[in-house]
Each structure stands twice: as C-alpha cells, then as structure tokens.
C-alpha cells in the first residue's frame, strides 16, 4: 500500500476485487462441503481428510488479502486527511446562532 490516499475509483476497484475474490472462495467452500458430503455418503468418507485439508489451505491463503484490504479501508476511514470536495457547502451542524 502506498502512502497516498486512494481516490474513490481506486477504492471501488479494490472493493470490487475483494468481493469477487470472497465470492469465489465461498463457491469453492460450498463445492468442497458438497464433495465431503458425497464422499461420506458414497465413498465411506475415504477422502474427507484430504478435502478438509484443502479447505483449510484455501482458508489460509485467501484470508490475508481480505484482511489487508479491511485494514486499508479502516485506515482510510479513520484518516483525518480524508479527501474533501471543495465545491460542497458545509452540510454539517451549524454553529449556534448562525444562519442555516
């Protein structure tokens, strides 16, 4: 991650990528769960341990990218130097006695 604050387009692209990766991973886990179930039903569970190790491996390899993206978005959200739109009027709370 570089030190500059990403713009909205970059954030949207990163979020889209992370969501697509998470969706793929959920589909893989669903397929593995079905395979484990079928293996137990039709194959006396012969491959359950191997399939469980594969699920564990996929979980270990996919989580770091998601976790780093969550951390990046959190840092941006907590940043005091978030990008501002100079064309917007102050839409926050007004000072007491100030015109609204």
PyMOL commands that place a pseudoatom at each C-alpha (Angstrom):
pseudoatom trace, name=CA, resn=UNK, resi=1, chain=A, elem=C, hetatm=0, pos=[0.000, 0.000, 0.000]
pseudoatom trace, name=CA, resn=UNK, resi=2, chain=A, elem=C, hetatm=0, pos=[1.387, 3.399, -0.897]
pseudoatom trace, name=CA, resn=UNK, resi=3, chain=A, elem=C, hetatm=0, pos=[1.241, 6.406, 1.383]
pseudoatom trace, name=CA, resn=UNK, resi=4, chain=A, elem=C, hetatm=0, pos=[-1.187, 8.447, -0.701]
pseudoatom trace, name=CA, resn=UNK, resi=5, chain=A, elem=C, hetatm=0, pos=[-4.886, 8.258, -0.013]
pseudoatom trace, name=CA, resn=UNK, resi=6, chain=A, elem=C, hetatm=0, pos=[-6.627, 6.396, -2.849]
pseudoatom trace, name=CA, resn=UNK, resi=7, chain=A, elem=C, hetatm=0, pos=[-9.415, 8.136, -4.697]
pseudoatom trace, name=CA, resn=UNK, resi=8, chain=A, elem=C, hetatm=0, pos=[-12.982, 6.847, -4.810]
pseudoatom trace, name=CA, resn=UNK, resi=9, chain=A, elem=C, hetatm=0, pos=[-12.462, 4.992, -8.106]
pseudoatom trace, name=CA, resn=UNK, resi=10, chain=A, elem=C, hetatm=0, pos=[-9.436, 3.143, -6.734]
pseudoatom trace, name=CA, resn=UNK, resi=11, chain=A, elem=C, hetatm=0, pos=[-11.321, 2.249, -3.564]
pseudoatom trace, name=CA, resn=UNK, resi=12, chain=A, elem=C, hetatm=0, pos=[-14.272, 0.969, -5.562]
pseudoatom trace, name=CA, resn=UNK, resi=13, chain=A, elem=C, hetatm=0, pos=[-11.989, -1.121, -7.768]
pseudoatom trace, name=CA, resn=UNK, resi=14, chain=A, elem=C, hetatm=0, pos=[-10.247, -2.642, -4.735]
pseudoatom trace, name=CA, resn=UNK, resi=15, chain=A, elem=C, hetatm=0, pos=[-13.566, -3.342, -3.014]
pseudoatom trace, name=CA, resn=UNK, resi=16, chain=A, elem=C, hetatm=0, pos=[-14.930, -4.970, -6.179]
pseudoatom trace, name=CA, resn=UNK, resi=17, chain=A, elem=C, hetatm=0, pos=[-11.829, -7.160, -6.462]
pseudoatom trace, name=CA, resn=UNK, resi=18, chain=A, elem=C, hetatm=0, pos=[-12.002, -8.217, -2.798]
pseudoatom trace, name=CA, resn=UNK, resi=19, chain=A, elem=C, hetatm=0, pos=[-15.729, -9.010, -3.052]
pseudoatom trace, name=CA, resn=UNK, resi=20, chain=A, elem=C, hetatm=0, pos=[-15.195, -11.071, -6.216]
pseudoatom trace, name=CA, resn=UNK, resi=21, chain=A, elem=C, hetatm=0, pos=[-12.361, -12.975, -4.530]
pseudoatom trace, name=CA, resn=UNK, resi=22, chain=A, elem=C, hetatm=0, pos=[-14.522, -13.606, -1.443]
pseudoatom trace, name=CA, resn=UNK, resi=23, chain=A, elem=C, hetatm=0, pos=[-17.386, -14.807, -3.662]
pseudoatom trace, name=CA, resn=UNK, resi=24, chain=A, elem=C, hetatm=0, pos=[-15.060, -17.236, -5.461]
pseudoatom trace, name=CA, resn=UNK, resi=25, chain=A, elem=C, hetatm=0, pos=[-13.781, -18.549, -2.161]
pseudoatom trace, name=CA, resn=UNK, resi=26, chain=A, elem=C, hetatm=0, pos=[-17.307, -19.099, -0.834]
pseudoatom trace, name=CA, resn=UNK, resi=27, chain=A, elem=C, hetatm=0, pos=[-18.184, -21.011, -4.001]
pseudoatom trace, name=CA, resn=UNK, resi=28, chain=A, elem=C, hetatm=0, pos=[-15.085, -23.194, -3.527]
pseudoatom trace, name=CA, resn=UNK, resi=29, chain=A, elem=C, hetatm=0, pos=[-16.004, -23.906, 0.095]
pseudoatom trace, name=CA, resn=UNK, resi=30, chain=A, elem=C, hetatm=0, pos=[-19.550, -24.804, -0.934]
pseudoatom trace, name=CA, resn=UNK, resi=31, chain=A, elem=C, hetatm=0, pos=[-18.234, -27.204, -3.555]
pseudoatom trace, name=CA, resn=UNK, resi=32, chain=A, elem=C, hetatm=0, pos=[-15.865, -28.748, -1.005]
pseudoatom trace, name=CA, resn=UNK, resi=33, chain=A, elem=C, hetatm=0, pos=[-18.701, -29.159, 1.501]
pseudoatom trace, name=CA, resn=UNK, resi=34, chain=A, elem=C, hetatm=0, pos=[-20.791, -30.932, -1.142]
pseudoatom trace, name=CA, resn=UNK, resi=35, chain=A, elem=C, hetatm=0, pos=[-17.812, -33.118, -2.082]
pseudoatom trace, name=CA, resn=UNK, resi=36, chain=A, elem=C, hetatm=0, pos=[-17.249, -34.065, 1.568]
pseudoatom trace, name=CA, resn=UNK, resi=37, chain=A, elem=C, hetatm=0, pos=[-20.937, -34.892, 1.966]
pseudoatom trace, name=CA, resn=UNK, resi=38, chain=A, elem=C, hetatm=0, pos=[-20.958, -37.040, -1.173]
pseudoatom trace, name=CA, resn=UNK, resi=39, chain=A, elem=C, hetatm=0, pos=[-17.739, -38.728, -0.141]
pseudoatom trace, name=CA, resn=UNK, resi=40, chain=A, elem=C, hetatm=0, pos=[-19.241, -39.697, 3.221]
pseudoatom trace, name=CA, resn=UNK, resi=41, chain=A, elem=C, hetatm=0, pos=[-22.442, -40.917, 1.574]
pseudoatom trace, name=CA, resn=UNK, resi=42, chain=A, elem=C, hetatm=0, pos=[-20.976, -42.830, -1.386]
pseudoatom trace, name=CA, resn=UNK, resi=43, chain=A, elem=C, hetatm=0, pos=[-17.329, -43.486, -0.557]
pseudoatom trace, name=CA, resn=UNK, resi=44, chain=A, elem=C, hetatm=0, pos=[-17.323, -44.216, 3.181]
pseudoatom trace, name=CA, resn=UNK, resi=45, chain=A, elem=C, hetatm=0, pos=[-15.518, -40.899, 3.823]
pseudoatom trace, name=CA, resn=UNK, resi=46, chain=A, elem=C, hetatm=0, pos=[-12.289, -42.042, 2.210]
pseudoatom trace, name=CA, resn=UNK, resi=47, chain=A, elem=C, hetatm=0, pos=[-11.320, -38.534, 1.022]
pseudoatom trace, name=CA, resn=UNK, resi=48, chain=A, elem=C, hetatm=0, pos=[-12.790, -36.435, 3.841]
pseudoatom trace, name=CA, resn=UNK, resi=49, chain=A, elem=C, hetatm=0, pos=[-9.428, -35.719, 5.493]
pseudoatom trace, name=CA, resn=UNK, resi=50, chain=A, elem=C, hetatm=0, pos=[-7.807, -34.652, 2.213]
pseudoatom trace, name=CA, resn=UNK, resi=51, chain=A, elem=C, hetatm=0, pos=[-10.775, -32.441, 1.314]
pseudoatom trace, name=CA, resn=UNK, resi=52, chain=A, elem=C, hetatm=0, pos=[-10.720, -30.891, 4.787]
pseudoatom trace, name=CA, resn=UNK, resi=53, chain=A, elem=C, hetatm=0, pos=[-7.002, -30.113, 4.383]
pseudoatom trace, name=CA, resn=UNK, resi=54, chain=A, elem=C, hetatm=0, pos=[-7.780, -28.473, 1.035]
pseudoatom trace, name=CA, resn=UNK, resi=55, chain=A, elem=C, hetatm=0, pos=[-10.491, -26.344, 2.685]
pseudoatom trace, name=CA, resn=UNK, resi=56, chain=A, elem=C, hetatm=0, pos=[-8.016, -25.344, 5.390]
pseudoatom trace, name=CA, resn=UNK, resi=57, chain=A, elem=C, hetatm=0, pos=[-5.394, -24.416, 2.787]
pseudoatom trace, name=CA, resn=UNK, resi=58, chain=A, elem=C, hetatm=0, pos=[-7.882, -22.297, 0.833]
pseudoatom trace, name=CA, resn=UNK, resi=59, chain=A, elem=C, hetatm=0, pos=[-8.920, -20.541, 4.031]
pseudoatom trace, name=CA, resn=UNK, resi=60, chain=A, elem=C, hetatm=0, pos=[-5.321, -19.775, 4.950]
pseudoatom trace, name=CA, resn=UNK, resi=61, chain=A, elem=C, hetatm=0, pos=[-4.389, -18.454, 1.507]
pseudoatom trace, name=CA, resn=UNK, resi=62, chain=A, elem=C, hetatm=0, pos=[-7.469, -16.285, 0.961]
pseudoatom trace, name=CA, resn=UNK, resi=63, chain=A, elem=C, hetatm=0, pos=[-7.711, -14.554, 4.321]
pseudoatom trace, name=CA, resn=UNK, resi=64, chain=A, elem=C, hetatm=0, pos=[-4.537, -12.401, 4.210]
pseudoatom trace, name=CA, resn=UNK, resi=65, chain=A, elem=C, hetatm=0, pos=[-5.682, -10.455, 1.127]
pseudoatom trace, name=CA, resn=UNK, resi=66, chain=A, elem=C, hetatm=0, pos=[-9.089, -9.812, 2.621]
pseudoatom trace, name=CA, resn=UNK, resi=67, chain=A, elem=C, hetatm=0, pos=[-7.641, -8.848, 5.995]
pseudoatom trace, name=CA, resn=UNK, resi=68, chain=A, elem=C, hetatm=0, pos=[-5.170, -6.394, 4.439]
pseudoatom trace, name=CA, resn=UNK, resi=69, chain=A, elem=C, hetatm=0, pos=[-7.977, -4.799, 2.413]
pseudoatom trace, name=CA, resn=UNK, resi=70, chain=A, elem=C, hetatm=0, pos=[-10.104, -4.426, 5.562]
pseudoatom trace, name=CA, resn=UNK, resi=71, chain=A, elem=C, hetatm=0, pos=[-7.135, -2.816, 7.330]
pseudoatom trace, name=CA, resn=UNK, resi=72, chain=A, elem=C, hetatm=0, pos=[-6.548, -0.442, 4.400]
pseudoatom trace, name=CA, resn=UNK, resi=73, chain=A, elem=C, hetatm=0, pos=[-10.208, 0.636, 4.308]
pseudoatom trace, name=CA, resn=UNK, resi=74, chain=A, elem=C, hetatm=0, pos=[-10.183, 1.081, 8.091]
pseudoatom trace, name=CA, resn=UNK, resi=75, chain=A, elem=C, hetatm=0, pos=[-7.100, 3.305, 7.957]
pseudoatom trace, name=CA, resn=UNK, resi=76, chain=A, elem=C, hetatm=0, pos=[-8.696, 5.419, 5.262]
pseudoatom trace, name=CA, resn=UNK, resi=77, chain=A, elem=C, hetatm=0, pos=[-11.939, 5.699, 7.239]
pseudoatom trace, name=CA, resn=UNK, resi=78, chain=A, elem=C, hetatm=0, pos=[-10.035, 6.819, 10.357]
pseudoatom trace, name=CA, resn=UNK, resi=79, chain=A, elem=C, hetatm=0, pos=[-7.800, 9.222, 8.445]
pseudoatom trace, name=CA, resn=UNK, resi=80, chain=A, elem=C, hetatm=0, pos=[-8.141, 12.852, 9.396]
pseudoatom trace, name=CA, resn=UNK, resi=81, chain=A, elem=C, hetatm=0, pos=[-6.915, 13.900, 5.972]
pseudoatom trace, name=CA, resn=UNK, resi=82, chain=A, elem=C, hetatm=0, pos=[-9.720, 12.282, 4.005]
pseudoatom trace, name=CA, resn=UNK, resi=83, chain=A, elem=C, hetatm=0, pos=[-10.210, 13.874, 0.577]
pseudoatom trace, name=CA, resn=UNK, resi=84, chain=A, elem=C, hetatm=0, pos=[-12.690, 16.732, 0.620]
pseudoatom trace, name=CA, resn=UNK, resi=85, chain=A, elem=C, hetatm=0, pos=[-14.839, 18.124, -2.148]
pseudoatom trace, name=CA, resn=UNK, resi=86, chain=A, elem=C, hetatm=0, pos=[-14.190, 21.899, -2.185]
pseudoatom trace, name=CA, resn=UNK, resi=87, chain=A, elem=C, hetatm=0, pos=[-17.372, 22.557, -4.186]
pseudoatom trace, name=CA, resn=UNK, resi=88, chain=A, elem=C, hetatm=0, pos=[-19.637, 21.259, -1.408]
pseudoatom trace, name=CA, resn=UNK, resi=89, chain=A, elem=C, hetatm=0, pos=[-21.068, 23.723, 1.047]
pseudoatom trace, name=CA, resn=UNK, resi=90, chain=A, elem=C, hetatm=0, pos=[-20.805, 22.836, 4.727]
pseudoatom trace, name=CA, resn=UNK, resi=91, chain=A, elem=C, hetatm=0, pos=[-23.711, 20.466, 5.269]
pseudoatom trace, name=CA, resn=UNK, resi=92, chain=A, elem=C, hetatm=0, pos=[-22.813, 19.652, 8.882]
pseudoatom trace, name=CA, resn=UNK, resi=93, chain=A, elem=C, hetatm=0, pos=[-24.221, 21.108, 12.092]
pseudoatom trace, name=CA, resn=UNK, resi=94, chain=A, elem=C, hetatm=0, pos=[-24.394, 24.874, 12.175]
pseudoatom trace, name=CA, resn=UNK, resi=95, chain=A, elem=C, hetatm=0, pos=[-22.953, 26.964, 14.962]
pseudoatom trace, name=CA, resn=UNK, resi=96, chain=A, elem=C, hetatm=0, pos=[-25.436, 28.287, 17.442]
pseudoatom trace, name=CA, resn=UNK, resi=97, chain=A, elem=C, hetatm=0, pos=[-26.989, 31.488, 16.108]
pseudoatom trace, name=CA, resn=UNK, resi=98, chain=A, elem=C, hetatm=0, pos=[-25.531, 31.041, 12.602]
pseudoatom trace, name=CA, resn=UNK, resi=99, chain=A, elem=C, hetatm=0, pos=[-27.913, 31.263, 9.614]
pseudoatom trace, name=CA, resn=UNK, resi=100, chain=A, elem=C, hetatm=0, pos=[-28.999, 27.915, 8.228]
for i in range(1, 100): cmd.bond("trace and resi %d" % i, "trace and resi %d" % (i + 1))
show_as sticks, trace
zoom trace
